Amino acid sequence: MATFGYTRTCFQCNERKNDFYNDSILCMDCFRGYPLCLECGLNERNKPHPWCADCYQQFRHEQPAVVTVKEEYVPPTLLTRVTDGSNSFREVLKLFVDRWDRRKSQCPEIIAAYTITNDYVRSRYTQYKDQLQANGKDPNEMVHFHGTVLVCDLLSSGVECNNLKCGVCGISQEGFDENRIGHNIPRFQRFGRGLYLAPNSSKCHDYTQGSYNVRAMLVCKVALGRSYNLTGNQSNLTGPPNGYDSVYGQNSPNGVLNYDEVVVYCSEAVLPTHVIVYQRDGIGKIAM
């Protein structure tokens, strides 16, 4: 139920709106995509209803049908810092270092790594892979990198921010969103309007912007399905060619790419798993 009234700021998108769900703190656009129960804020809601199954059973006898989001609710932290020197940290560090092309430059120093725990994004990614298999296709899951903008002081806060210009925190909270392609870092879309990732960390570094003297990069799982290989530009693409699920841009002697890169055209195909925070400008030696 939309409530139209005075213009105010939405809790989720930080935009000024006048149509809010049942006079709550969520605008209607954010309510439709909000993943959690509006009462407990913990369990996944049973869309299109505002509650999870547990809260529905509890409140249908005790409360009126209308339940609003509580102002004091704070979403659960999605980022957890990986302990320096742990096996998990060494694995992430090794991935970043091994996939940095030292022919271009030395690999910068990793300062911190964070795991991303987002059940909503993981669920839609799992469903996407299951659908590929149901269609008789190998999900062809790969681990690639994605460069984006870091606006906040993540190292100090340790939690994701709500700044819409911070690509690292936005993707951690909501997953990838086709509607925000190019909003933070405009780029030439060699294979059309899609979500671009690459196997080389050094490639994705070119698409990072940092703050507080560091940059950040996302590690992601991506379900490529059946990939269509290209070596030349096809910027008019709006999706993969018929019968394919992704585009794989290949570096070749006669091609236009310096690095391989992959493109998927739906957000469900990508699962961000880690944030790597690294030295922004100077070059440092990494102890393996």
N, C-alpha and C positions, 0 to 999 in steps of 0.2 A: 504494500500500500504506500503510495507516494504522498508525502506531505509537502505542499507548496507554501512557502512563507517568506520570511526575510532571508536575504542572502547571507550565508555564513560559510566557514571553511570546513570542508570534509576532513574527518579524522584520518582517512586512508590516503587520499590522493593530494591533499593539501590545496585543492582548488576551491575557488569561491562558487558555490552552487545554491540554488533555491529549491531543489527537489530532493528531499531526504526520505529514506525509508522510515515510515511511521514516526516521524519527528525524532529519529535517532541521530547519531553523529556520523552516519554513513550516507553519502548521496546514493541515488538509485543505481548509478552505473557501478559504483564500488560494491554495493550490496549484492548485485547479481553475481559478481565474481569473488565475493568474500568467502574463503574456504571453511572458516571455523564457525562453530555454534555461537550464536549471538548471546546466549545466556552464560554458558560455562567458559567459553573461549578456549577450550582445550580439544574437544573432539571435532571431527569433520562434520559439518552440517549436512543434513539430508535435503539437498536442493530439490525443488525451489523453496522448501520450508526454511525458516530461520534457525531451527534448532537441530541438535543431534537427536538420535533415537532416545537416549537416556533422559535428556531434559524434556523431551516431548511427553514421555510417560509420566514424569514427575509433575509437570506444570499443567497438563490438560485438565487435571482435577483441582489443582490448587491455585492456578493463576488464570487471568483472562487470556484469551487467545493471542493478544498482542504482547510481544516481549521486545524491549528495546535494548540496544547495546549500552553497556555501562560505561560512563565517562572514564572511570578509573581503570578500566581494563588495559593492560599492557601486553601486547603480543609476545609469545615466547621467543627467547633468543634463538636464532637459527645458526649463528656462527659460534664455533668452539675452537679455541686456539689449540693447535697440535703442540704437544710438549716438545721443546727443543731437544734434539738428540735421540728422540724415541724412534722406534722402527718406522712408524707412520711418517714421521718427519723426514727420515732418510729416504723413504720411498718417494715422497713428493719432490724432495730436493733432487734425487737422481733423475726423475722424469724430466724436470725442468732443465737440468744441466745437460743430460744426454741429448736432448732435442734442441739445444741451442747450437746454431751453426757458427762455429768459431772462425770460419773463413770470412765472415762479415765483421765480427767483433768478439771480444772476450765476453764471457757470460757474467752478468752482474751478480751481486751477492744477495742471497735470499735472507730476509730478516725474520719473517714469520710465515706460518701457514695456518689456515683455518679450514675445518671441515664444515660443510653446509648440510644441515639436517632439515629438510623440508618435505614432510610427508605428502603434502598436496601435489607438489611438482613431481616427486618420485612416483606417485600413484598414476598420474596422467602419462608419464614416460613409460611405465610398465604396461599400461593399457595399450599404448601405441606399439610397443614391441610385440605384445600378444596379438594385436591385429595384423601386423606384418606376417607373423607365423600362421595365423588363421587363413591368410591369403596365399599360403604356400611359399613364403619368402623367408630367407635367412635375415634376421634383424641386422646382421653385419655391424655389430656394436664395436665402436672404436673409442679410444681416449684421446681427445684433442684439446687445444687451448683456444681461448677467446680473449682478445684484448678489449678493454673498455676504460671508462673514466672512474677514478677514485677521487671523490670530493672531500670526504670526511677524514677525521683523524682516527682511523680504525685501530691503530696500534695503542692509542691511549684509551679509547672508549671500550674496545673489545666487543662491541655489539654493532649491529647494522643500524644505519641512520635512516631518516625518512626524507632526505633530500632527493627530489625527483631527478636531479642532474647527476646523482651518484649511481653510475651503472653497476658497480660492484654490488652495492647493497640492494638496489632495485631488483637485479636478477636473482640475488640470493633469496629475496622475499617472495617474488612473484614468478620466478622462472623467466624464460625468454618470452618476448611479446612482439609479434610481427608488426603491431601498430606503432612501436617505438623505434623501428629500424632507422638508424641514422640520426636520431634525435640528439645524442650526446657527442658522437664523433662522426660527422659526415664523411662518407668515403665513396670512392668510385665502386659501383656495384657491377663488377665484371660479368657476373652471371645472373643479373637481375636482382630484384628486391627479395632478399632472403637472409637467412642467418648464417654468417660466415664463421668458420672455425678452421684451424690449421694444426697439422701434426708437429710443427716446429714452434717452440716458444719464442725463438728469435723473430719469426714472422709476425707473431701476434704482438710482440713488443712495439712494433711500428704503429699499432692502433691503441696504445695505452696513453692515458694522460693521468698525471699524478698530483698529489698535494702533500704538504708536510714532508717534503724531500723523499718521498717514496712513490712507487707505482704499484699497481696490483694487476694480476692476471687471473682468469678463471680456468680451472681444469674441469673438463666436462666429459661425460659419456654422451655419445651421439649414435643413434640408430640410423645408419645410412640406408639400410635396405638394399635395393638394387640401385647402384650408382651409374650414372651416365658420364663417361669420361670426356673431358674437353681440354684442348690446349690453347684455344683462341677465345676471344671475347664473344659473348652472347648476352649483352646487357638488356635485351628486350624480354628475357625470360621472366615469367611470373610464377613459374613452378617448374618442377622437373619435366622432362619430355615424357610423353605418354608411355606407360609401362615401367617407368622408373620412379624412384623415391627420393633421389638426391642427385647432385652434380659433384663430380670430383674433378677439380681443376689440376691438371698435371704439368709439372715443370718438364719441359723438353727442349732439345737444342733449337728447334724451329718454332717454339711456342712463345707466349708473351709473359709467362709466369716465372718469377725467380724462385718461388717456393710452391709446393703443393698446397691446395686449400680445398675445403669441402663446403658445400652449401646445402642446407635443408630449408624447406619453405613452410614449415609448421613448427610452432614452439614445442609441441608435445614430443618432438624427435630429439630433444636435447635435455640432459640432466646435469646441471652444475653440481659438482661434488666438492671442490676445494677452491679457496682463494689463496693465492701466493702473493705475499708482499715482499718487494725487493728494492734494492738500492736504485734510486731514481736516475741519477746522471753519471756519477763516477763509476769506475769499474773496480771491482774488488775480487780478490781471489777466494774461491770457495774451498773450504776444507772438506774433503770427502771422507 
